[in-house]
């Protein structure tokens, strides 16, 4: 009787763990997309104000977007590892 209870609790927590990891991956992807969108928007506004600095702004935008994308990708990989290990 005790073993059945423990197995049922373990199965339930594995399902919740997978659901939470999937939700975390989705939130990370959405947050990364939102962050890169804000970076692009701000850069375009800055280029509209000062067109002569477009090259420097574009370089900064690409670096910042890469950092945001890297952080989001790292979060997604961690969430997927949780799904595979649970």
C-alpha positions in Angstrom: 0.0 0.0 0.0 2.8 2.4 0.9 4.7 1.6 -2.3 1.7 2.4 -4.5 1.2 5.7 -2.8 4.9 6.7 -3.3 4.7 5.6 -7.0 1.6 7.6 -7.6 3.1 10.7 -6.0 6.3 10.3 -8.1 4.2 10.0 -11.3 2.2 13.0 -10.5 5.2 15.2 -9.8 6.9 14.0 -13.0 3.9 15.2 -15.0 3.8 18.6 -13.2 7.6 18.9 -13.6 7.3 18.4 -17.4 4.4 20.8 -17.6 6.3 23.4 -15.6 9.4 22.9 -17.8 7.3 23.3 -21.0 5.7 26.5 -19.6 9.2 27.8 -18.6 10.5 27.2 -22.2 7.5 29.0 -23.6 8.0 32.0 -21.3 11.7 32.1 -22.1 11.0 32.1 -25.9 8.4 34.8 -25.5 10.6 37.0 -23.3 13.5 36.7 -25.7 11.3 37.7 -28.7 9.9 40.6 -26.7 13.4 41.8 -25.7 14.7 41.6 -29.2 11.7 43.4 -30.5 12.3 46.2 -28.0 15.9 46.4 -29.0 15.0 46.7 -32.7 12.3 49.3 -32.0 14.7 51.5 -30.0 17.4 51.2 -32.5 15.1 52.2 -35.4 13.9 55.2 -33.4 17.5 56.2 -32.7 18.4 55.9 -36.3 15.5 58.0 -37.3 16.7 60.7 -34.9 20.4 60.5 -36.0 20.8 58.8 -39.4 24.6 59.4 -39.4 25.1 57.0 -36.5 23.3 54.1 -38.1 26.3 51.9 -38.4 27.3 52.2 -34.7 23.7 51.7 -33.6 23.2 48.7 -35.8 26.4 47.0 -34.4 25.2 47.6 -30.9 21.8 46.3 -31.7 23.2 43.1 -33.1 25.4 42.5 -30.1 22.6 43.2 -27.6 20.1 41.0 -29.6 22.6 38.2 -29.6 23.1 38.4 -25.9 19.3 38.3 -25.3 18.9 35.4 -27.7 21.7 33.5 -26.0 20.1 34.0 -22.6 16.7 32.8 -23.9 18.3 29.8 -25.7 20.1 28.9 -22.5 16.8 29.0 -20.5 15.0 26.9 -23.2 17.8 24.3 -23.1 17.6 24.1 -19.3 13.8 23.6 -19.4 14.2 20.9 -22.1 16.8 19.1 -20.0 14.3 19.1 -17.1 11.7 17.5 -19.4 14.2 14.8 -20.5 15.5 14.0 -17.0 12.1 13.8 -15.3 
